[in-house]
Amino acid sequence: MYVLTESWFRTVTDNLVLRAGLAQIFNRSAAARGFWETHLVRFNLDPLPGGPPPECMVRLDERPDTPIGLVISGRWDTAFDDFDLSRPFLIVTTKGTIERCESCLLELVSVL
């Protein structure tokens, strides 16, 4: 688990450390990997470990403790080659939990 302070995201190194930590949490979570595997299957991509890992990192700004996580499930926007955050999506957080966000239209979401 990572403790984030107000100045947690000041450098590129901070970003890389956070992403590396999230990658480890993702790898240890069978549920998170299961959601991601379903996403890969929908797009006829190789399953893990050969398939691509999650890359979209977000912060749910209005929630207690401001969860940060990797998007592991949701609607894919092929035009932008990324998740459509205006629809419901799931993240695996730095605390190892899986949280659902209904939409960036309903709550403040920052893409990191």
C-alpha positions, -999 to +999 in steps of 0.1 A: +000+000+000+012+035-008+006+066+014+001+096-008+007+131+004-003+164-011+030+166-031+029+129-042+029+136-080+056+162-085+081+144-108+083+119-135+099+095-110+069+098-087+047+088-117+069+058-125+070+046-089+032+049-086+027+030-119+051+003-108+033-001-075+000-003-093+014-029-116+024-050-087-010-046-070-027-055-103-005-086-107-014-098-072-052-093-076-069-123-093-101-102-096-084-073-113-066-096-137-099-113-144-116-081-154-086-072-175-086-106-192-122-102-202-113-068-217-084-085-237-107-113-249-133-088-262-106-073-285-090-106-295-058-097-278-033-122-263-041-130-227-016-120-200+014-122-197+017-118-235-011-092-238-009-056-230-012-045-193-036-018-182-022+017-188-050+042-181-043+056-146-069+079-130-076+096-097-112+098-083-109+133-070-141+137-050-139+105-030-125+101+005-087+094+004-088+103-034-083+068-048-058+063-076-058+033-098-056+016-132-087+013-153-093-025-157-128-026-172-152-003-190-164+007-224-136+010-250-135+040-273-119+028-305-117+063-320-094+074-291-079+039-284-086+043-247-115+038-222-145+060-225-146+074-190-180+090-196-194+055-191-191+033-160-156+018-154-136-001-128-102+006-113-078-014-091-065+011-065-033+016-047-050+000-017-057-031-037-094-026-038-116-026-070-138+005-072-165+014-097-170+049-111-203+056-128-189+083-150-165+113-152-197+132-160-211+124-125-179+128-105-145+145-110-120+121-125-084+131-134-065+111-159-029+109-148 
